[in-house]
Amino acid sequence: MDATQRRDYWRRNLRLMSVLLAIWALVSFGAGIVFVEPLNQIVVLGFPLGFWFAQQGSIVIFVILIAVYVWRMDKLDAEYGIDEYEEEVHHP
């Protein structure tokens, strides 16, 4: 991979990370702080939904975003011919 391809690969990786972290921040901040009062009007399993988002929702969303990141990076790696499972060369 030449320098231009490396730069493009890294730029696309950073863009993906930025989008996913922005989604996580919006869910954490929005659902857990900004929209907590309207969400608290909805009760799920005995807990107000705003409380649930503040305590568990952002973690669940973060785990889902990690899975999306892995999936998208596997596609990006394949596009650029990057194989993390290349055989290691062992020198005696």
PyMOL Python script that loads the backbone (N, CA, C, O; Angstrom):
from pymol import cmd

cmd.read_pdbstr("""\
ATOM      1  N   MET A   1       0.862  -1.167   0.000  1.00  0.00           N
ATOM      2  CA  MET A   1       0.000   0.000   0.000  1.00  0.00           C
ATOM      3  C   MET A   1       0.911   1.234   0.000  1.00  0.00           C
ATOM      4  O   MET A   1       1.821   1.347   0.822  1.00  0.00           O
ATOM      5  N   ASP A   2       0.654   2.142  -0.923  1.00  0.00           N
ATOM      6  CA  ASP A   2       1.475   3.351  -0.984  1.00  0.00           C
ATOM      7  C   ASP A   2       0.953   4.420  -0.016  1.00  0.00           C
ATOM      8  O   ASP A   2      -0.059   4.220   0.656  1.00  0.00           O
ATOM      9  N   ALA A   3       1.650   5.546   0.045  1.00  0.00           N
ATOM     10  CA  ALA A   3       1.318   6.606   1.014  1.00  0.00           C
ATOM     11  C   ALA A   3      -0.075   7.181   0.778  1.00  0.00           C
ATOM     12  O   ALA A   3      -0.778   7.490   1.740  1.00  0.00           O
ATOM     13  N   THR A   4      -0.483   7.329  -0.459  1.00  0.00           N
ATOM     14  CA  THR A   4      -1.808   7.875  -0.759  1.00  0.00           C
ATOM     15  C   THR A   4      -2.906   6.928  -0.283  1.00  0.00           C
ATOM     16  O   THR A   4      -3.905   7.366   0.289  1.00  0.00           O
ATOM     17  N   GLN A   5      -2.722   5.655  -0.516  1.00  0.00           N
ATOM     18  CA  GLN A   5      -3.706   4.671  -0.060  1.00  0.00           C
ATOM     19  C   GLN A   5      -3.762   4.616   1.465  1.00  0.00           C
ATOM     20  O   GLN A   5      -4.841   4.501   2.046  1.00  0.00           O
ATOM     21  N   ARG A   6      -2.595   4.698   2.113  1.00  0.00           N
ATOM     22  CA  ARG A   6      -2.576   4.711   3.584  1.00  0.00           C
ATOM     23  C   ARG A   6      -3.332   5.914   4.138  1.00  0.00           C
ATOM     24  O   ARG A   6      -4.096   5.798   5.095  1.00  0.00           O
ATOM     25  N   ARG A   7      -3.104   7.070   3.518  1.00  0.00           N
ATOM     26  CA  ARG A   7      -3.774   8.294   3.951  1.00  0.00           C
ATOM     27  C   ARG A   7      -5.287   8.176   3.763  1.00  0.00           C
ATOM     28  O   ARG A   7      -6.057   8.562   4.642  1.00  0.00           O
ATOM     29  N   ASP A   8      -5.709   7.641   2.613  1.00  0.00           N
ATOM     30  CA  ASP A   8      -7.133   7.464   2.338  1.00  0.00           C
ATOM     31  C   ASP A   8      -7.751   6.453   3.305  1.00  0.00           C
ATOM     32  O   ASP A   8      -8.854   6.666   3.810  1.00  0.00           O
ATOM     33  N   TYR A   9      -7.043   5.362   3.558  1.00  0.00           N
ATOM     34  CA  TYR A   9      -7.515   4.339   4.501  1.00  0.00           C
ATOM     35  C   TYR A   9      -7.693   4.950   5.891  1.00  0.00           C
ATOM     36  O   TYR A   9      -8.722   4.744   6.536  1.00  0.00           O
ATOM     37  N   TRP A  10      -6.696   5.698   6.348  1.00  0.00           N
ATOM     38  CA  TRP A  10      -6.763   6.304   7.678  1.00  0.00           C
ATOM     39  C   TRP A  10      -7.865   7.364   7.757  1.00  0.00           C
ATOM     40  O   TRP A  10      -8.558   7.465   8.769  1.00  0.00           O
ATOM     41  N   ARG A  11      -8.025   8.149   6.694  1.00  0.00           N
ATOM     42  CA  ARG A  11      -9.076   9.168   6.662  1.00  0.00           C
ATOM     43  C   ARG A  11     -10.453   8.515   6.756  1.00  0.00           C
ATOM     44  O   ARG A  11     -11.319   9.012   7.476  1.00  0.00           O
ATOM     45  N   ARG A  12     -10.668   7.419   6.047  1.00  0.00           N
ATOM     46  CA  ARG A  12     -11.956   6.718   6.107  1.00  0.00           C
ATOM     47  C   ARG A  12     -12.178   6.087   7.476  1.00  0.00           C
ATOM     48  O   ARG A  12     -13.302   6.072   7.978  1.00  0.00           O
ATOM     49  N   ASN A  13     -11.116   5.567   8.080  1.00  0.00           N
ATOM     50  CA  ASN A  13     -11.208   5.009   9.430  1.00  0.00           C
ATOM     51  C   ASN A  13     -11.597   6.099  10.429  1.00  0.00           C
ATOM     52  O   ASN A  13     -12.481   5.892  11.261  1.00  0.00           O
ATOM     53  N   LEU A  14     -10.948   7.245  10.349  1.00  0.00           N
ATOM     54  CA  LEU A  14     -11.264   8.357  11.257  1.00  0.00           C
ATOM     55  C   LEU A  14     -12.689   8.861  11.053  1.00  0.00           C
ATOM     56  O   LEU A  14     -13.372   9.196  12.021  1.00  0.00           O
ATOM     57  N   ARG A  15     -13.140   8.917   9.811  1.00  0.00           N
ATOM     58  CA  ARG A  15     -14.512   9.353   9.539  1.00  0.00           C
ATOM     59  C   ARG A  15     -15.512   8.382  10.169  1.00  0.00           C
ATOM     60  O   ARG A  15     -16.491   8.808  10.782  1.00  0.00           O
ATOM     61  N   LEU A  16     -15.268   7.091  10.021  1.00  0.00           N
ATOM     62  CA  LEU A  16     -16.146   6.083  10.616  1.00  0.00           C
ATOM     63  C   LEU A  16     -16.162   6.207  12.136  1.00  0.00           C
ATOM     64  O   LEU A  16     -17.227   6.184  12.753  1.00  0.00           O
ATOM     65  N   MET A  17     -14.986   6.339  12.736  1.00  0.00           N
ATOM     66  CA  MET A  17     -14.925   6.496  14.197  1.00  0.00           C
ATOM     67  C   MET A  17     -15.643   7.758  14.655  1.00  0.00           C
ATOM     68  O   MET A  17     -16.334   7.744  15.673  1.00  0.00           O
ATOM     69  N   SER A  18     -15.486   8.838  13.918  1.00  0.00           N
ATOM     70  CA  SER A  18     -16.131  10.100  14.282  1.00  0.00           C
ATOM     71  C   SER A  18     -17.645   9.978  14.248  1.00  0.00           C
ATOM     72  O   SER A  18     -18.332  10.445  15.156  1.00  0.00           O
ATOM     73  N   VAL A  19     -18.164   9.351  13.202  1.00  0.00           N
ATOM     74  CA  VAL A  19     -19.614   9.185  13.083  1.00  0.00           C
ATOM     75  C   VAL A  19     -20.145   8.310  14.214  1.00  0.00           C
ATOM     76  O   VAL A  19     -21.148   8.648  14.842  1.00  0.00           O
ATOM     77  N   LEU A  20     -19.482   7.195  14.474  1.00  0.00           N
ATOM     78  CA  LEU A  20     -19.953   6.282  15.516  1.00  0.00           C
ATOM     79  C   LEU A  20     -19.863   6.910  16.903  1.00  0.00           C
ATOM     80  O   LEU A  20     -20.770   6.739  17.717  1.00  0.00           O
ATOM     81  N   LEU A  21     -18.783   7.635  17.178  1.00  0.00           N
ATOM     82  CA  LEU A  21     -18.668   8.295  18.483  1.00  0.00           C
ATOM     83  C   LEU A  21     -19.677   9.434  18.626  1.00  0.00           C
ATOM     84  O   LEU A  21     -20.167   9.692  19.725  1.00  0.00           O
ATOM     85  N   ALA A  22     -19.990  10.114  17.525  1.00  0.00           N
ATOM     86  CA  ALA A  22     -21.010  11.165  17.580  1.00  0.00           C
ATOM     87  C   ALA A  22     -22.377  10.565  17.899  1.00  0.00           C
ATOM     88  O   ALA A  22     -23.140  11.128  18.683  1.00  0.00           O
ATOM     89  N   ILE A  23     -22.683   9.415  17.285  1.00  0.00           N
ATOM     90  CA  ILE A  23     -23.948   8.733  17.593  1.00  0.00           C
ATOM     91  C   ILE A  23     -23.995   8.364  19.066  1.00  0.00           C
ATOM     92  O   ILE A  23     -25.002   8.594  19.735  1.00  0.00           O
ATOM     93  N   TRP A  24     -22.909   7.793  19.573  1.00  0.00           N
ATOM     94  CA  TRP A  24     -22.863   7.396  20.986  1.00  0.00           C
ATOM     95  C   TRP A  24     -23.034   8.611  21.903  1.00  0.00           C
ATOM     96  O   TRP A  24     -23.774   8.551  22.886  1.00  0.00           O
ATOM     97  N   ALA A  25     -22.348   9.712  21.579  1.00  0.00           N
ATOM     98  CA  ALA A  25     -22.457  10.923  22.395  1.00  0.00           C
ATOM     99  C   ALA A  25     -23.877  11.471  22.373  1.00  0.00           C
ATOM    100  O   ALA A  25     -24.406  11.871  23.410  1.00  0.00           O
ATOM    101  N   LEU A  26     -24.498  11.490  21.193  1.00  0.00           N
ATOM    102  CA  LEU A  26     -25.869  11.990  21.097  1.00  0.00           C
ATOM    103  C   LEU A  26     -26.840  11.131  21.896  1.00  0.00           C
ATOM    104  O   LEU A  26     -27.719  11.655  22.580  1.00  0.00           O
ATOM    105  N   VAL A  27     -26.680   9.817  21.810  1.00  0.00           N
ATOM    106  CA  VAL A  27     -27.564   8.926  22.567  1.00  0.00           C
ATOM    107  C   VAL A  27     -27.323   9.103  24.063  1.00  0.00           C
ATOM    108  O   VAL A  27     -28.270   9.224  24.839  1.00  0.00           O
ATOM    109  N   SER A  28     -26.056   9.118  24.465  1.00  0.00           N
ATOM    110  CA  SER A  28     -25.735   9.254  25.892  1.00  0.00           C
ATOM    111  C   SER A  28     -26.205  10.596  26.443  1.00  0.00           C
ATOM    112  O   SER A  28     -26.880  10.658  27.471  1.00  0.00           O
ATOM    113  N   PHE A  29     -25.844  11.655  25.755  1.00  0.00           N
ATOM    114  CA  PHE A  29     -26.182  12.995  26.226  1.00  0.00           C
ATOM    115  C   PHE A  29     -27.657  13.302  26.005  1.00  0.00           C
ATOM    116  O   PHE A  29     -28.332  13.826  26.891  1.00  0.00           O
ATOM    117  N   GLY A  30     -28.153  12.968  24.806  1.00  0.00           N
ATOM    118  CA  GLY A  30     -29.538  13.287  24.467  1.00  0.00           C
ATOM    119  C   GLY A  30     -30.537  12.505  25.287  1.00  0.00           C
ATOM    120  O   GLY A  30     -31.404  13.088  25.938  1.00  0.00           O
ATOM    121  N   ALA A  31     -30.422  11.183  25.261  1.00  0.00           N
ATOM    122  CA  ALA A  31     -31.404  10.353  25.960  1.00  0.00           C
ATOM    123  C   ALA A  31     -31.187  10.361  27.470  1.00  0.00           C
ATOM    124  O   ALA A  31     -32.150  10.250  28.228  1.00  0.00           O
ATOM    125  N   GLY A  32     -29.953  10.491  27.913  1.00  0.00           N
ATOM    126  CA  GLY A  32     -29.670  10.431  29.341  1.00  0.00           C
ATOM    127  C   GLY A  32     -29.784  11.753  30.062  1.00  0.00           C
ATOM    128  O   GLY A  32     -29.927  11.777  31.284  1.00  0.00           O
ATOM    129  N   ILE A  33     -29.721  12.876  29.319  1.00  0.00           N
ATOM    130  CA  ILE A  33     -29.741  14.186  29.985  1.00  0.00           C
ATOM    131  C   ILE A  33     -30.801  15.113  29.395  1.00  0.00           C
ATOM    132  O   ILE A  33     -31.681  15.593  30.110  1.00  0.00           O
ATOM    133  N   VAL A  34     -30.713  15.364  28.088  1.00  0.00           N
ATOM    134  CA  VAL A  34     -31.571  16.371  27.462  1.00  0.00           C
ATOM    135  C   VAL A  34     -33.037  15.932  27.408  1.00  0.00           C
ATOM    136  O   VAL A  34     -33.930  16.700  27.769  1.00  0.00           O
ATOM    137  N   PHE A  35     -33.282  14.715  26.963  1.00  0.00           N
ATOM    138  CA  PHE A  35     -34.656  14.236  26.796  1.00  0.00           C
ATOM    139  C   PHE A  35     -35.100  13.317  27.925  1.00  0.00           C
ATOM    140  O   PHE A  35     -36.029  12.528  27.755  1.00  0.00           O
ATOM    141  N   VAL A  36     -34.442  13.413  29.076  1.00  0.00           N
ATOM    142  CA  VAL A  36     -34.730  12.483  30.165  1.00  0.00           C
ATOM    143  C   VAL A  36     -36.156  12.648  30.703  1.00  0.00           C
ATOM    144  O   VAL A  36     -36.799  11.649  31.028  1.00  0.00           O
ATOM    145  N   GLU A  37     -36.659  13.863  30.803  1.00  0.00           N
ATOM    146  CA  GLU A  37     -38.007  14.082  31.340  1.00  0.00           C
ATOM    147  C   GLU A  37     -39.095  13.450  30.470  1.00  0.00           C
ATOM    148  O   GLU A  37     -39.937  12.719  30.991  1.00  0.00           O
ATOM    149  N   PRO A  38     -39.102  13.713  29.148  1.00  0.00           N
ATOM    150  CA  PRO A  38     -40.123  13.042  28.333  1.00  0.00           C
ATOM    151  C   PRO A  38     -39.960  11.516  28.322  1.00  0.00           C
ATOM    152  O   PRO A  38     -40.946  10.778  28.321  1.00  0.00           O
ATOM    153  N   LEU A  39     -38.709  11.056  28.314  1.00  0.00           N
ATOM    154  CA  LEU A  39     -38.487   9.610  28.316  1.00  0.00           C
ATOM    155  C   LEU A  39     -38.903   8.968  29.632  1.00  0.00           C
ATOM    156  O   LEU A  39     -39.288   7.799  29.655  1.00  0.00           O
ATOM    157  N   ASN A  40     -38.829   9.717  30.723  1.00  0.00           N
ATOM    158  CA  ASN A  40     -39.220   9.173  32.021  1.00  0.00           C
ATOM    159  C   ASN A  40     -40.731   8.948  32.124  1.00  0.00           C
ATOM    160  O   ASN A  40     -41.198   8.282  33.048  1.00  0.00           O
ATOM    161  N   GLN A  41     -41.488   9.499  31.185  1.00  0.00           N
ATOM    162  CA  GLN A  41     -42.927   9.254  31.164  1.00  0.00           C
ATOM    163  C   GLN A  41     -43.249   7.829  30.696  1.00  0.00           C
ATOM    164  O   GLN A  41     -44.350   7.322  30.912  1.00  0.00           O
ATOM    165  N   ILE A  42     -42.261   7.196  30.051  1.00  0.00           N
ATOM    166  CA  ILE A  42     -42.406   5.821  29.574  1.00  0.00           C
ATOM    167  C   ILE A  42     -41.715   4.908  30.583  1.00  0.00           C
ATOM    168  O   ILE A  42     -40.549   5.119  30.914  1.00  0.00           O
ATOM    169  N   VAL A  43     -42.422   3.904  31.067  1.00  0.00           N
ATOM    170  CA  VAL A  43     -41.870   2.981  32.052  1.00  0.00           C
ATOM    171  C   VAL A  43     -41.690   1.609  31.398  1.00  0.00           C
ATOM    172  O   VAL A  43     -42.618   1.065  30.799  1.00  0.00           O
ATOM    173  N   VAL A  44     -40.480   1.063  31.525  1.00  0.00           N
ATOM    174  CA  VAL A  44     -40.158  -0.250  30.981  1.00  0.00           C
ATOM    175  C   VAL A  44     -39.655  -1.128  32.121  1.00  0.00           C
ATOM    176  O   VAL A  44     -38.647  -0.811  32.752  1.00  0.00           O
ATOM    177  N   LEU A  45     -40.351  -2.222  32.384  1.00  0.00           N
ATOM    178  CA  LEU A  45     -39.988  -3.155  33.458  1.00  0.00           C
ATOM    179  C   LEU A  45     -39.854  -2.447  34.809  1.00  0.00           C
ATOM    180  O   LEU A  45     -39.004  -2.805  35.624  1.00  0.00           O
ATOM    181  N   GLY A  46     -40.693  -1.450  35.032  1.00  0.00           N
ATOM    182  CA  GLY A  46     -40.710  -0.757  36.308  1.00  0.00           C
ATOM    183  C   GLY A  46     -39.709   0.390  36.428  1.00  0.00           C
ATOM    184  O   GLY A  46     -39.633   1.034  37.474  1.00  0.00           O
ATOM    185  N   PHE A  47     -38.948   0.649  35.376  1.00  0.00           N
ATOM    186  CA  PHE A  47     -37.964   1.735  35.404  1.00  0.00           C
ATOM    187  C   PHE A  47     -38.318   2.778  34.362  1.00  0.00           C
ATOM    188  O   PHE A  47     -38.726   2.431  33.253  1.00  0.00           O
ATOM    189  N   PRO A  48     -38.167   4.057  34.701  1.00  0.00           N
ATOM    190  CA  PRO A  48     -38.384   5.110  33.700  1.00  0.00           C
ATOM    191  C   PRO A  48     -37.366   4.960  32.565  1.00  0.00           C
ATOM    192  O   PRO A  48     -36.194   4.681  32.819  1.00  0.00           O
ATOM    193  N   LEU A  49     -37.804   5.142  31.330  1.00  0.00           N
ATOM    194  CA  LEU A  49     -36.938   4.949  30.171  1.00  0.00           C
ATOM    195  C   LEU A  49     -35.734   5.893  30.182  1.00  0.00           C
ATOM    196  O   LEU A  49     -34.644   5.501  29.765  1.00  0.00           O
ATOM    197  N   GLY A  50     -35.911   7.116  30.648  1.00  0.00           N
ATOM    198  CA  GLY A  50     -34.790   8.050  30.739  1.00  0.00           C
ATOM    199  C   GLY A  50     -33.720   7.547  31.685  1.00  0.00           C
ATOM    200  O   GLY A  50     -32.530   7.660  31.391  1.00  0.00           O
ATOM    201  N   PHE A  51     -34.126   6.994  32.818  1.00  0.00           N
ATOM    202  CA  PHE A  51     -33.183   6.405  33.770  1.00  0.00           C
ATOM    203  C   PHE A  51     -32.460   5.225  33.129  1.00  0.00           C
ATOM    204  O   PHE A  51     -31.249   5.070  33.287  1.00  0.00           O
ATOM    205  N   TRP A  52     -33.216   4.391  32.400  1.00  0.00           N
ATOM    206  CA  TRP A  52     -32.607   3.233  31.757  1.00  0.00           C
ATOM    207  C   TRP A  52     -31.546   3.658  30.757  1.00  0.00           C
ATOM    208  O   TRP A  52     -30.455   3.089  30.727  1.00  0.00           O
ATOM    209  N   PHE A  53     -31.864   4.676  29.921  1.00  0.00           N
ATOM    210  CA  PHE A  53     -30.878   5.153  28.954  1.00  0.00           C
ATOM    211  C   PHE A  53     -29.643   5.709  29.648  1.00  0.00           C
ATOM    212  O   PHE A  53     -28.522   5.485  29.193  1.00  0.00           O
ATOM    213  N   ALA A  54     -29.837   6.423  30.733  1.00  0.00           N
ATOM    214  CA  ALA A  54     -28.705   7.004  31.454  1.00  0.00           C
ATOM    215  C   ALA A  54     -27.825   5.913  32.057  1.00  0.00           C
ATOM    216  O   ALA A  54     -26.603   6.056  32.103  1.00  0.00           O
ATOM    217  N   GLN A  55     -28.443   4.819  32.521  1.00  0.00           N
ATOM    218  CA  GLN A  55     -27.681   3.775  33.204  1.00  0.00           C
ATOM    219  C   GLN A  55     -27.207   2.669  32.268  1.00  0.00           C
ATOM    220  O   GLN A  55     -26.060   2.233  32.370  1.00  0.00           O
ATOM    221  N   GLN A  56     -28.053   2.209  31.367  1.00  0.00           N
ATOM    222  CA  GLN A  56     -27.728   1.044  30.547  1.00  0.00           C
ATOM    223  C   GLN A  56     -27.724   1.334  29.050  1.00  0.00           C
ATOM    224  O   GLN A  56     -26.948   0.742  28.300  1.00  0.00           O
ATOM    225  N   GLY A  57     -28.576   2.227  28.628  1.00  0.00           N
ATOM    226  CA  GLY A  57     -28.759   2.454  27.194  1.00  0.00           C
ATOM    227  C   GLY A  57     -27.503   2.871  26.472  1.00  0.00           C
ATOM    228  O   GLY A  57     -27.227   2.375  25.380  1.00  0.00           O
ATOM    229  N   SER A  58     -26.733   3.774  27.057  1.00  0.00           N
ATOM    230  CA  SER A  58     -25.519   4.225  26.380  1.00  0.00           C
ATOM    231  C   SER A  58     -24.500   3.099  26.280  1.00  0.00           C
ATOM    232  O   SER A  58     -23.731   3.044  25.321  1.00  0.00           O
ATOM    233  N   ILE A  59     -24.485   2.202  27.257  1.00  0.00           N
ATOM    234  CA  ILE A  59     -23.567   1.068  27.207  1.00  0.00           C
ATOM    235  C   ILE A  59     -23.993   0.099  26.109  1.00  0.00           C
ATOM    236  O   ILE A  59     -23.159  -0.383  25.343  1.00  0.00           O
ATOM    237  N   VAL A  60     -25.282  -0.182  26.036  1.00  0.00           N
ATOM    238  CA  VAL A  60     -25.799  -1.084  24.998  1.00  0.00           C
ATOM    239  C   VAL A  60     -25.529  -0.498  23.612  1.00  0.00           C
ATOM    240  O   VAL A  60     -25.084  -1.210  22.712  1.00  0.00           O
ATOM    241  N   ILE A  61     -25.793   0.783  23.444  1.00  0.00           N
ATOM    242  CA  ILE A  61     -25.534   1.444  22.160  1.00  0.00           C
ATOM    243  C   ILE A  61     -24.043   1.381  21.833  1.00  0.00           C
ATOM    244  O   ILE A  61     -23.675   1.138  20.683  1.00  0.00           O
ATOM    245  N   PHE A  62     -23.182   1.597  22.828  1.00  0.00           N
ATOM    246  CA  PHE A  62     -21.747   1.547  22.604  1.00  0.00           C
ATOM    247  C   PHE A  62     -21.315   0.162  22.125  1.00  0.00           C
ATOM    248  O   PHE A  62     -20.500   0.064  21.208  1.00  0.00           O
ATOM    249  N   VAL A  63     -21.833  -0.897  22.713  1.00  0.00           N
ATOM    250  CA  VAL A  63     -21.494  -2.262  22.295  1.00  0.00           C
ATOM    251  C   VAL A  63     -21.970  -2.508  20.859  1.00  0.00           C
ATOM    252  O   VAL A  63     -21.255  -3.119  20.064  1.00  0.00           O
ATOM    253  N   ILE A  64     -23.165  -2.038  20.531  1.00  0.00           N
ATOM    254  CA  ILE A  64     -23.668  -2.173  19.159  1.00  0.00           C
ATOM    255  C   ILE A  64     -22.772  -1.407  18.188  1.00  0.00           C
ATOM    256  O   ILE A  64     -22.474  -1.899  17.100  1.00  0.00           O
ATOM    257  N   LEU A  65     -22.343  -0.211  18.573  1.00  0.00           N
ATOM    258  CA  LEU A  65     -21.472   0.590  17.711  1.00  0.00           C
ATOM    259  C   LEU A  65     -20.111  -0.075  17.524  1.00  0.00           C
ATOM    260  O   LEU A  65     -19.513   0.044  16.455  1.00  0.00           O
ATOM    261  N   ILE A  66     -19.615  -0.769  18.538  1.00  0.00           N
ATOM    262  CA  ILE A  66     -18.366  -1.517  18.388  1.00  0.00           C
ATOM    263  C   ILE A  66     -18.535  -2.608  17.344  1.00  0.00           C
ATOM    264  O   ILE A  66     -17.658  -2.807  16.503  1.00  0.00           O
ATOM    265  N   ALA A  67     -19.662  -3.318  17.394  1.00  0.00           N
ATOM    266  CA  ALA A  67     -19.927  -4.360  16.404  1.00  0.00           C
ATOM    267  C   ALA A  67     -20.007  -3.768  14.994  1.00  0.00           C
ATOM    268  O   ALA A  67     -19.486  -4.352  14.044  1.00  0.00           O
ATOM    269  N   VAL A  68     -20.655  -2.619  14.861  1.00  0.00           N
ATOM    270  CA  VAL A  68     -20.737  -1.944  13.557  1.00  0.00           C
ATOM    271  C   VAL A  68     -19.345  -1.534  13.095  1.00  0.00           C
ATOM    272  O   VAL A  68     -19.024  -1.669  11.915  1.00  0.00           O
ATOM    273  N   TYR A  69     -18.513  -1.033  14.009  1.00  0.00           N
ATOM    274  CA  TYR A  69     -17.143  -0.631  13.661  1.00  0.00           C
ATOM    275  C   TYR A  69     -16.339  -1.832  13.150  1.00  0.00           C
ATOM    276  O   TYR A  69     -15.644  -1.731  12.139  1.00  0.00           O
ATOM    277  N   VAL A  70     -16.433  -2.950  13.842  1.00  0.00           N
ATOM    278  CA  VAL A  70     -15.703  -4.153  13.426  1.00  0.00           C
ATOM    279  C   VAL A  70     -16.168  -4.596  12.040  1.00  0.00           C
ATOM    280  O   VAL A  70     -15.348  -4.914  11.179  1.00  0.00           O
ATOM    281  N   TRP A  71     -17.476  -4.615  11.829  1.00  0.00           N
ATOM    282  CA  TRP A  71     -18.035  -5.019  10.541  1.00  0.00           C
ATOM    283  C   TRP A  71     -17.556  -4.110   9.412  1.00  0.00           C
ATOM    284  O   TRP A  71     -17.122  -4.586   8.363  1.00  0.00           O
ATOM    285  N   ARG A  72     -17.639  -2.782   9.638  1.00  0.00           N
ATOM    286  CA  ARG A  72     -17.231  -1.822   8.605  1.00  0.00           C
ATOM    287  C   ARG A  72     -15.718  -1.856   8.357  1.00  0.00           C
ATOM    288  O   ARG A  72     -15.272  -1.717   7.218  1.00  0.00           O
ATOM    289  N   MET A  73     -14.936  -2.040   9.420  1.00  0.00           N
ATOM    290  CA  MET A  73     -13.482  -2.094   9.245  1.00  0.00           C
ATOM    291  C   MET A  73     -13.063  -3.365   8.522  1.00  0.00           C
ATOM    292  O   MET A  73     -12.101  -3.338   7.755  1.00  0.00           O
ATOM    293  N   ASP A  74     -13.754  -4.477   8.743  1.00  0.00           N
ATOM    294  CA  ASP A  74     -13.465  -5.693   7.984  1.00  0.00           C
ATOM    295  C   ASP A  74     -13.692  -5.452   6.497  1.00  0.00           C
ATOM    296  O   ASP A  74     -12.899  -5.891   5.665  1.00  0.00           O
ATOM    297  N   LYS A  75     -14.781  -4.750   6.163  1.00  0.00           N
ATOM    298  CA  LYS A  75     -15.046  -4.421   4.764  1.00  0.00           C
ATOM    299  C   LYS A  75     -13.969  -3.478   4.214  1.00  0.00           C
ATOM    300  O   LYS A  75     -13.510  -3.654   3.085  1.00  0.00           O
ATOM    301  N   LEU A  76     -13.570  -2.483   5.005  1.00  0.00           N
ATOM    302  CA  LEU A  76     -12.543  -1.539   4.566  1.00  0.00           C
ATOM    303  C   LEU A  76     -11.197  -2.242   4.393  1.00  0.00           C
ATOM    304  O   LEU A  76     -10.482  -1.991   3.424  1.00  0.00           O
ATOM    305  N   ASP A  77     -10.856  -3.119   5.329  1.00  0.00           N
ATOM    306  CA  ASP A  77      -9.614  -3.883   5.216  1.00  0.00           C
ATOM    307  C   ASP A  77      -9.610  -4.725   3.947  1.00  0.00           C
ATOM    308  O   ASP A  77      -8.604  -4.782   3.240  1.00  0.00           O
ATOM    309  N   ALA A  78     -10.723  -5.374   3.660  1.00  0.00           N
ATOM    310  CA  ALA A  78     -10.811  -6.193   2.447  1.00  0.00           C
ATOM    311  C   ALA A  78     -10.674  -5.329   1.197  1.00  0.00           C
ATOM    312  O   ALA A  78     -10.060  -5.739   0.212  1.00  0.00           O
ATOM    313  N   GLU A  79     -11.251  -4.137   1.247  1.00  0.00           N
ATOM    314  CA  GLU A  79     -11.164  -3.227   0.092  1.00  0.00           C
ATOM    315  C   GLU A  79      -9.728  -2.816  -0.183  1.00  0.00           C
ATOM    316  O   GLU A  79      -9.338  -2.651  -1.339  1.00  0.00           O
ATOM    317  N   TYR A  80      -8.934  -2.649   0.877  1.00  0.00           N
ATOM    318  CA  TYR A  80      -7.550  -2.225   0.725  1.00  0.00           C
ATOM    319  C   TYR A  80      -6.564  -3.393   0.736  1.00  0.00           C
ATOM    320  O   TYR A  80      -5.352  -3.185   0.699  1.00  0.00           O
ATOM    321  N   GLY A  81      -7.080  -4.608   0.787  1.00  0.00           N
ATOM    322  CA  GLY A  81      -6.214  -5.779   0.733  1.00  0.00           C
ATOM    323  C   GLY A  81      -5.426  -6.022   2.001  1.00  0.00           C
ATOM    324  O   GLY A  81      -4.336  -6.592   1.955  1.00  0.00           O
ATOM    325  N   ILE A  82      -5.960  -5.599   3.126  1.00  0.00           N
ATOM    326  CA  ILE A  82      -5.284  -5.799   4.405  1.00  0.00           C
ATOM    327  C   ILE A  82      -5.816  -7.086   5.017  1.00  0.00           C
ATOM    328  O   ILE A  82      -7.025  -7.268   5.165  1.00  0.00           O
ATOM    329  N   ASP A  83      -4.888  -7.980   5.372  1.00  0.00           N
ATOM    330  CA  ASP A  83      -5.273  -9.262   5.941  1.00  0.00           C
ATOM    331  C   ASP A  83      -4.581  -9.424   7.278  1.00  0.00           C
ATOM    332  O   ASP A  83      -3.359  -9.558   7.335  1.00  0.00           O
ATOM    333  N   GLU A  84      -5.350  -9.413   8.351  1.00  0.00           N
ATOM    334  CA  GLU A  84      -4.751  -9.532   9.676  1.00  0.00           C
ATOM    335  C   GLU A  84      -4.342 -10.959   9.985  1.00  0.00           C
ATOM    336  O   GLU A  84      -3.671 -11.205  10.987  1.00  0.00           O
ATOM    337  N   TYR A  85      -4.732 -11.898   9.147  1.00  0.00           N
ATOM    338  CA  TYR A  85      -4.425 -13.305   9.384  1.00  0.00           C
ATOM    339  C   TYR A  85      -3.305 -13.812   8.489  1.00  0.00           C
ATOM    340  O   TYR A  85      -3.211 -15.012   8.231  1.00  0.00           O
ATOM    341  N   GLU A  86      -2.460 -12.912   8.015  1.00  0.00           N
ATOM    342  CA  GLU A  86      -1.340 -13.340   7.186  1.00  0.00           C
ATOM    343  C   GLU A  86      -0.451 -14.275   8.006  1.00  0.00           C
ATOM    344  O   GLU A  86      -0.302 -14.124   9.219  1.00  0.00           O
ATOM    345  N   GLU A  87       0.126 -15.235   7.308  1.00  0.00           N
ATOM    346  CA  GLU A  87       1.002 -16.175   8.002  1.00  0.00           C
ATOM    347  C   GLU A  87       2.223 -15.446   8.527  1.00  0.00           C
ATOM    348  O   GLU A  87       2.826 -14.623   7.838  1.00  0.00           O
ATOM    349  N   GLU A  88       2.569 -15.765   9.757  1.00  0.00           N
ATOM    350  CA  GLU A  88       3.750 -15.164  10.336  1.00  0.00           C
ATOM    351  C   GLU A  88       4.966 -15.956   9.890  1.00  0.00           C
ATOM    352  O   GLU A  88       4.928 -17.184   9.814  1.00  0.00           O
ATOM    353  N   VAL A  89       6.028 -15.254   9.600  1.00  0.00           N
ATOM    354  CA  VAL A  89       7.261 -15.897   9.210  1.00  0.00           C
ATOM    355  C   VAL A  89       8.120 -16.035  10.454  1.00  0.00           C
ATOM    356  O   VAL A  89       8.475 -15.047  11.097  1.00  0.00           O
ATOM    357  N   HIS A  90       8.444 -17.267  10.777  1.00  0.00           N
ATOM    358  CA  HIS A  90       9.272 -17.532  11.956  1.00  0.00           C
ATOM    359  C   HIS A  90      10.692 -17.797  11.498  1.00  0.00           C
ATOM    360  O   HIS A  90      10.932 -18.660  10.654  1.00  0.00           O
ATOM    361  N   HIS A  91      11.613 -17.064  12.048  1.00  0.00           N
ATOM    362  CA  HIS A  91      13.013 -17.254  11.725  1.00  0.00           C
ATOM    363  C   HIS A  91      13.654 -18.136  12.787  1.00  0.00           C
ATOM    364  O   HIS A  91      13.442 -17.939  13.983  1.00  0.00           O
ATOM    365  N   PRO A  92      14.435 -19.105  12.341  1.00  0.00           N
ATOM    366  CA  PRO A  92      15.061 -20.000  13.337  1.00  0.00           C
ATOM    367  C   PRO A  92      16.095 -19.312  14.174  1.00  0.00           C
ATOM    368  O   PRO A  92      16.699 -19.938  15.045  1.00  0.00           O
TER     369      PRO A  92
END
""", "prot")
cmd.dss("prot")
cmd.show_as("cartoon", "prot")
cmd.util.cbc("prot")
cmd.orient("prot")
